Amino acid sequence: MSQELERAAVTAMAPDEVPTPLATPVLPLAKRMKEDPAVPAMATEDCSRWSTLPPELLRLIAESLLGTNDVDCYVDFRAVCPSWRAATDDPKDNTSDRRFHPRRWIVLDQVFQSEGDFFLLNTDTGRFVHRKLPLLSEHYVVATTYSGYVVLADKSPPHVASVLNPLTGVVVRFAMTVPPDVGVAHVVLSGGGSLRTLILVGNSSRTHYMAGPDNQDFTTVHMASPDYDLLFKAAVGGGVYTYLNPYLDGEHYTYLNPYVEGVLTVIYNFLGTYRFDPLKFFSGHGNYDRGFLVGLAGHMLLIFKPSGIHYPCVLRFDNATHQLMLVQRIGKYAIFVGHQRCLAVDSDKFPGVEENCVYYTQHLGSSAFIYKCNIADKKVERIFESDDFVRQDKQFVLVADRPFTIIHILSSYTINIPDSQLASQQMP
């Protein structure tokens, strides 16, 4: 089976390359200058001139920050003085403006999160941000989304839902009670940028909950495998839920356009052709015969590791032909695949991460290890000699007796999904 799959991938699926998107220029960080005692300190009146900078220049600087989605820097920029605030838009007055919504941010929940603190990572620029959020003392963290939103539940009953933008502090309140088994979430924005729909996924009940801010209750649909597992993986990691965004028609899910139906048909036909078990393929717990969907440069990729082949395969869904095509290069990007999530990053922004590679985890008993595969030459190597993760209860945690690397941090994000604090509190 493995030789048949490899031959078919090389012959029937033409090699392709994911094009590199146009990148927004990133301004270099200012260097910190050492104080020279021979140079007199700047007079107070000179410092005050910063407040008289032309509004056009202030807006240009502010837009450069929003161009890389460094919204937290934009908020700090506005806090400098009243004239800088007056020249720029207030995120709290423009909650539907897409510039102020998090994009491609992830919450590094396992490694760094503590009470009231969040560490976020901009996967486009490689910038880490520490946010202290007093609001968390009054709420349970239910889930975080792929883009960086935080879904909360009131600590006091009936545990009403809220969605927090951790970069601006803006909170959207909902009227519904958070179901106790929810541990995964996705936020859908309208064309104007306002928060249109909150989608929650029940881990044990296999139920999708959907509602808008003005709805009094969730619309619920129970989903059977493998559809549940497929949408679960799309919502959790990979950033492709918008490709497969379901629409509720009565009591059943349909899809927004024929393109989505085509994607699902191609995926299920692929699984059937190579005799993958759809119930296991997207479950994500095994070392082999498991797959993930990841969004990269406007494309949807399917990454899977079949048994009998020592390296992971990367396929791209071709929008024109509606076929899965073998990918041999993804440019400057690297893909991280764990047991639960996957993630694509720009290797230029992460020291030690190599381009055109897939980093993936495999477990052996109570330990898990990180491997790297070059997509072009299929060369596989283990990153570190010692164990990278050890199993504690139901999750793998990083071995704490040595320094963490960027590869450890990104792999840690993909190997686990943290439990909902609300669910943990309600467990007997």
C-alpha positions as CSV (number, residue, x, y, z in Angstrom):
1,M,0.0,0.0,0.0
2,S,2.8,2.4,0.9
3,Q,4.6,1.9,-2.5
4,E,1.3,2.3,-4.3
5,L,0.6,5.6,-2.5
6,E,4.0,7.0,-3.1
7,R,3.9,6.2,-6.8
8,A,0.5,7.7,-7.2
9,A,1.5,10.8,-5.4
10,V,4.4,11.4,-7.7
11,T,2.7,10.5,-11.0
12,A,-0.9,11.4,-10.6
13,M,-0.4,14.5,-8.5
14,A,1.8,17.0,-10.3
15,P,4.5,18.6,-8.2
16,D,3.5,22.1,-7.2
17,E,4.8,24.9,-5.1
18,V,2.9,27.2,-2.8
19,P,3.4,30.8,-4.0
20,T,4.8,33.2,-1.5
21,P,2.3,36.0,-0.7
22,L,3.1,39.6,-0.9
23,A,4.6,40.4,2.5
24,T,3.8,43.6,4.4
25,P,7.1,45.4,5.1
26,V,8.2,45.1,8.7
27,L,9.9,48.1,10.1
28,P,13.2,47.4,11.9
29,L,13.3,47.7,15.6
30,A,14.9,50.8,17.0
31,K,18.2,50.2,18.7
32,R,18.6,51.2,22.3
33,M,21.3,53.9,22.6
34,K,23.6,54.1,25.5
35,E,23.6,57.3,27.4
36,D,26.6,59.5,26.9
37,P,27.4,61.6,30.0
38,A,29.1,64.2,27.7
39,V,25.8,64.9,25.9
40,P,23.3,67.0,27.8
41,A,19.9,65.5,28.5
42,M,17.2,66.7,26.2
43,A,15.3,69.6,27.6
44,T,11.7,69.2,28.6
45,E,10.6,71.6,26.0
46,D,12.3,69.5,23.3
47,C,10.5,66.4,24.5
48,S,7.2,68.2,24.3
49,R,7.7,68.7,20.6
50,W,6.8,65.0,20.0
51,S,3.2,66.0,20.8
52,T,3.2,68.4,17.9
53,L,4.1,65.9,15.2
54,P,1.8,66.3,12.1
55,P,-1.3,64.1,12.2
56,E,-0.4,62.8,8.7
57,L,2.9,61.4,10.0
58,L,1.2,60.0,13.1
59,R,-1.4,58.2,11.0
60,L,1.4,56.8,8.7
61,I,3.3,55.3,11.7
62,A,0.0,53.9,13.1
63,E,-0.9,52.3,9.9
64,S,2.5,50.6,9.7
65,L,1.8,48.9,13.0
66,L,-1.6,47.8,11.9
67,G,-0.1,46.5,8.6
68,T,1.6,43.7,10.6
69,N,-1.3,43.3,12.9
70,D,0.7,44.5,15.9
71,V,-2.4,46.0,17.4
72,D,-1.0,46.0,20.9
73,C,1.8,48.4,19.7
74,Y,-0.9,50.5,18.1
75,V,-2.7,50.7,21.4
76,D,0.5,51.7,23.2
77,F,1.2,54.3,20.5
78,R,-2.1,56.0,21.1
79,A,-1.4,56.1,24.8
80,V,1.6,58.4,24.4
81,C,-0.3,61.7,24.5
82,P,-3.7,63.3,23.7
83,S,-2.6,64.6,20.3
84,W,-1.5,61.1,19.2
85,R,-4.9,59.7,20.3
86,A,-6.7,62.5,18.4
87,A,-4.9,61.7,15.2
88,T,-5.7,58.0,15.2
89,D,-8.8,55.8,15.4
90,D,-9.8,54.3,18.7
91,P,-10.2,50.5,18.5
92,K,-13.0,50.6,21.1
93,D,-15.0,53.0,19.0
94,N,-14.4,50.9,15.8
95,T,-15.0,47.3,16.9
96,S,-16.1,46.3,13.4
97,D,-12.8,47.6,11.8
98,R,-10.9,44.5,10.7
99,R,-7.6,46.3,11.3
100,F,-8.1,45.9,15.0
101,H,-9.0,42.2,15.0
102,P,-6.3,39.7,15.8
103,R,-5.0,37.7,12.8
104,R,-2.6,34.8,12.9
105,W,-2.0,35.2,16.7
106,I,-1.8,32.1,18.9
107,V,-2.0,31.9,22.7
108,L,0.9,29.9,24.1
109,D,-1.3,28.4,26.8
110,Q,0.8,25.5,28.1
111,V,4.2,27.0,28.4
112,F,3.7,30.4,29.7
113,Q,0.1,31.1,30.8
114,S,-0.4,31.8,34.5
115,E,-3.3,33.3,36.5
116,G,-4.2,36.6,34.8
117,D,-1.4,36.4,32.2
118,F,-1.4,35.5,28.6
119,F,1.5,35.1,26.2
120,L,0.7,35.5,22.6
121,L,2.7,34.9,19.4
122,N,2.3,36.7,16.1
123,T,3.0,33.8,13.7
124,D,3.6,36.2,10.8
125,T,6.2,38.4,12.5
126,G,7.5,36.1,15.2
127,R,6.8,38.7,17.9
128,F,5.9,37.5,21.5
129,V,3.6,39.6,23.6
130,H,2.8,39.3,27.3
131,R,-0.6,40.6,28.3
132,K,-1.8,40.9,31.8
133,L,-5.6,40.7,31.7
134,P,-7.4,41.5,35.0
135,L,-10.6,40.6,33.3
136,L,-9.6,36.9,33.6
137,S,-10.0,37.0,37.4
138,E,-13.8,37.3,36.9
139,H,-14.1,34.7,34.1
140,Y,-13.2,31.2,33.2
141,V,-11.1,30.7,30.0
142,V,-13.1,28.3,27.8
143,A,-11.1,28.3,24.7
144,T,-8.8,30.4,22.4
145,T,-9.2,30.7,18.6
146,Y,-6.6,30.2,15.9
147,S,-6.6,34.0,15.3
148,G,-6.1,34.9,18.9
149,Y,-9.6,35.6,20.4
150,V,-10.3,34.3,23.9
151,V,-13.7,32.9,24.7
152,L,-14.7,33.4,28.3
153,A,-17.5,32.3,30.7
154,D,-18.6,34.3,33.7
155,K,-17.5,32.6,36.9
156,S,-20.9,33.2,38.5
157,P,-23.8,31.1,37.1
158,P,-25.3,31.0,34.5
159,H,-21.8,31.3,33.0
160,V,-22.7,33.7,30.2
161,A,-20.3,33.7,27.2
162,S,-18.0,36.6,26.2
163,V,-15.3,37.0,23.5
164,L,-12.2,39.0,24.4
165,N,-9.8,40.6,21.9
166,P,-6.6,40.4,24.1
167,L,-4.8,43.0,21.9
168,T,-7.3,45.8,22.4
169,G,-9.2,44.7,25.5
170,V,-12.5,44.9,23.7
171,V,-15.1,42.4,25.0
172,V,-18.3,41.3,23.1
173,R,-20.9,40.0,25.5
174,F,-23.3,37.3,24.5
175,A,-26.6,36.3,26.0
176,M,-26.1,32.5,26.1
177,T,-24.7,30.2,28.7
178,V,-21.6,28.3,27.8
179,P,-22.2,24.5,27.5
180,P,-20.1,22.6,30.0
181,D,-18.3,20.3,27.5
182,V,-17.0,23.1,25.2
183,G,-13.3,23.2,24.7
184,V,-12.9,24.5,21.1
185,A,-14.1,27.8,19.6
186,H,-14.1,29.8,16.3
187,V,-15.2,33.3,15.6
188,V,-16.8,34.3,12.3
189,L,-16.7,38.0,11.3
190,S,-19.2,39.6,9.0
191,G,-18.2,41.4,5.8
192,G,-18.1,44.7,7.7
193,G,-15.8,43.1,10.4
194,S,-18.2,42.9,13.3
195,L,-18.4,39.7,15.2
196,R,-21.2,37.8,13.5
197,T,-21.1,34.3,14.9
198,L,-19.5,32.4,17.8
199,I,-19.1,28.7,17.1
200,L,-18.3,26.4,20.0
201,V,-17.5,22.7,19.8
202,G,-18.5,20.2,22.4
203,N,-15.7,17.7,23.0
204,S,-17.7,14.9,24.5
205,S,-21.1,15.6,23.0
206,R,-19.8,16.1,19.4
207,T,-22.1,19.1,19.2
208,H,-21.6,22.4,17.3
209,Y,-23.1,25.4,19.0
210,M,-23.7,28.6,16.9
211,A,-25.0,32.0,17.9
212,G,-24.8,35.7,17.3
213,P,-24.3,38.4,20.0
214,D,-28.1,39.1,20.0
215,N,-29.3,35.5,20.1
216,Q,-30.8,34.3,23.4
217,D,-29.6,30.7,22.9
218,F,-27.3,28.6,20.8
219,T,-28.5,26.7,17.8
220,T,-27.1,23.2,18.2
221,V,-26.4,20.4,15.8
222,H,-25.0,17.0,16.7
223,M,-22.4,15.8,14.2
224,A,-21.3,12.3,13.6
225,S,-17.8,11.3,12.7
226,P,-16.0,11.8,10.4
227,D,-17.6,15.2,9.7
228,Y,-17.2,16.2,13.3
229,D,-13.5,15.3,13.4
230,L,-12.9,17.1,10.1
231,L,-14.6,20.4,11.2
232,F,-13.0,20.0,14.7
233,K,-9.5,20.0,13.1
234,A,-10.4,22.9,10.9
235,A,-11.6,24.9,13.8
236,V,-8.8,24.0,16.2
237,G,-5.7,24.5,14.2
238,G,-4.6,25.2,10.7
239,G,-6.7,28.3,10.0
240,V,-8.9,26.7,7.4
241,Y,-12.3,26.8,9.1
242,T,-13.3,29.6,6.8
243,Y,-12.8,27.3,3.9
244,L,-15.2,24.8,5.5
245,N,-17.5,27.2,7.3
246,P,-20.8,25.3,7.8
247,Y,-24.1,27.1,7.5
248,L,-27.2,25.9,9.5
249,D,-30.2,25.1,7.3
250,G,-33.0,24.0,9.6
251,E,-31.5,21.1,11.6
252,H,-28.7,20.2,9.3
253,Y,-25.4,21.7,8.2
254,T,-25.0,22.7,4.6
255,Y,-22.2,24.7,3.1
256,L,-21.9,28.3,1.8
257,N,-21.0,27.5,-1.8
258,P,-20.2,24.6,-4.2
259,Y,-16.4,25.2,-3.6
260,V,-16.8,23.8,0.0
261,E,-18.7,20.8,-1.2
262,G,-15.9,20.2,-3.7
263,V,-13.2,20.3,-1.0
264,L,-15.0,17.8,1.1
265,T,-15.7,15.5,-1.8
266,V,-12.0,15.5,-2.9
267,I,-10.8,14.8,0.7
268,Y,-13.2,11.9,1.2
269,N,-12.5,10.4,-2.2
270,F,-8.8,10.6,-1.3
271,L,-9.3,8.8,1.9
272,G,-11.4,6.1,0.2
273,T,-8.8,5.7,-2.7
274,Y,-6.0,5.0,-0.3
275,R,-8.1,3.1,2.3
276,F,-7.6,5.5,5.1
277,D,-10.2,5.1,7.9
278,P,-12.0,8.5,8.0
279,L,-12.9,7.9,11.7
280,K,-9.2,7.8,12.6
281,F,-7.7,10.0,10.0
282,F,-8.6,13.3,11.6
283,S,-8.7,12.1,15.2
284,G,-5.1,13.1,15.5
285,H,-4.0,10.7,18.3
286,G,-2.0,8.2,16.4
287,N,1.5,8.4,15.0
288,Y,0.5,7.2,11.5
289,D,-2.5,7.4,9.2
290,R,-3.6,10.8,10.6
291,G,-4.1,14.1,8.8
292,F,-4.3,17.8,9.3
293,L,-5.5,20.7,7.3
294,V,-3.5,23.9,7.4
295,G,-3.9,27.3,5.7
296,L,-0.8,28.7,4.0
297,A,-0.5,31.7,1.7
298,G,-4.2,31.5,0.7
299,H,-4.1,27.8,0.0
300,M,-5.4,24.8,1.9
301,L,-2.9,22.1,2.5
302,L,-3.4,18.5,3.7
303,I,-0.5,17.1,5.7
304,F,-0.6,13.4,6.6
305,K,1.8,10.6,7.6
306,P,0.8,7.2,6.3
307,S,2.0,4.0,7.8
308,G,4.8,2.4,5.8
309,I,6.3,5.7,4.6
310,H,8.9,7.3,6.9
311,Y,8.1,10.9,6.0
312,P,5.0,13.1,6.1
313,C,3.3,14.0,2.8
314,V,2.0,17.5,1.9
315,L,-0.8,18.0,-0.7
316,R,-2.4,21.2,-1.9
317,F,-6.0,21.6,-2.9
318,D,-6.0,23.2,-6.3
319,N,-8.8,25.7,-6.7
320,A,-8.9,25.4,-10.5
321,T,-8.9,21.6,-10.9
322,H,-10.4,20.6,-7.6
323,Q,-7.5,18.1,-7.2
324,L,-5.0,17.3,-4.4
325,M,-1.5,18.0,-5.8
326,L,1.8,16.9,-4.3
327,V,3.7,19.8,-2.9
328,Q,7.5,19.7,-2.9
329,R,8.2,23.3,-1.8
330,I,6.4,25.7,0.5
331,G,9.0,28.4,0.1
332,K,10.3,30.1,3.3
333,Y,7.6,28.5,5.4
334,A,7.7,25.7,7.9
335,I,4.7,23.6,9.2
336,F,4.4,22.3,12.7
337,V,2.1,19.3,13.2
338,G,1.2,17.8,16.6
339,H,-1.3,15.4,18.0
340,Q,-4.0,18.1,18.2
341,R,-3.2,21.1,16.1
342,C,-1.0,22.3,13.2
343,L,0.6,25.6,12.4
344,A,2.4,27.3,9.5
345,V,5.1,29.9,10.2
346,D,7.5,32.1,8.3
347,S,10.9,30.5,9.1
348,D,12.7,33.9,8.5
349,K,11.0,35.2,11.7
350,F,11.9,32.2,13.9
351,P,15.6,31.5,14.6
352,G,16.5,27.8,14.4
353,V,13.4,26.9,12.3
354,E,14.3,25.7,8.8
355,E,12.3,26.6,5.7
356,N,10.4,24.0,3.6
357,C,10.2,21.6,6.5
358,V,7.5,19.8,8.4
359,Y,8.1,19.5,12.2
360,Y,6.0,16.8,13.7
361,T,5.6,14.9,17.0
362,Q,5.5,11.2,17.6
363,H,4.9,9.5,20.9
364,L,6.4,6.3,22.3
365,G,4.7,5.2,25.5
366,S,4.7,8.1,27.9
367,S,7.2,10.2,25.9
368,A,7.0,12.2,22.8
369,F,9.7,13.4,20.4
370,I,10.0,16.1,17.7
371,Y,11.1,15.2,14.2
372,K,11.9,17.3,11.2
373,C,11.3,16.4,7.5
374,N,12.5,18.4,4.5
375,I,9.7,18.4,2.0
376,A,11.9,18.4,-1.0
377,D,14.4,15.5,-0.3
378,K,12.3,13.7,2.3
379,K,15.2,13.6,4.8
380,V,13.9,13.0,8.3
381,E,15.8,13.6,11.5
382,R,15.1,13.7,15.2
383,I,15.5,17.2,16.6
384,F,16.8,16.4,20.1
385,E,18.3,13.2,21.5
386,S,16.4,13.3,24.8
387,D,12.6,13.2,25.4
388,D,10.9,16.5,24.5
389,F,7.5,15.7,26.2
390,V,6.3,13.4,28.9
391,R,2.7,12.4,29.5
392,Q,0.9,13.8,32.5
393,D,-2.7,12.8,32.9
394,K,-4.2,13.2,29.4
395,Q,-1.7,15.7,28.0
396,F,2.0,15.8,27.0
397,V,4.0,18.5,28.8
398,L,7.5,19.8,28.0
399,V,10.4,18.2,29.9
400,A,11.4,21.0,32.2
401,D,15.0,20.2,33.1
402,R,16.5,22.0,30.1
403,P,16.0,25.3,28.2
404,F,13.1,25.6,25.8
405,T,13.8,26.5,22.1
406,I,11.5,28.1,19.6
407,I,10.9,24.6,18.1
408,H,9.8,23.4,21.6
409,I,7.4,26.3,22.0
410,L,5.7,25.8,18.6
411,S,5.5,22.0,19.0
412,S,4.0,22.4,22.5
413,Y,1.2,24.5,20.9
414,T,0.4,21.7,18.5
415,I,0.6,18.7,20.7
416,N,-2.2,19.6,23.2
417,I,-5.4,21.5,23.5
418,P,-5.9,22.9,27.0
419,D,-9.0,22.0,28.9
420,S,-11.7,24.5,29.5
421,Q,-11.5,26.1,32.9
422,L,-15.3,26.0,33.1
423,A,-15.3,22.3,32.3
424,S,-12.6,21.6,34.9
425,Q,-14.6,23.4,37.6
426,Q,-17.7,21.5,36.8
427,M,-16.1,18.1,36.9
428,P,-17.2,15.9,39.8
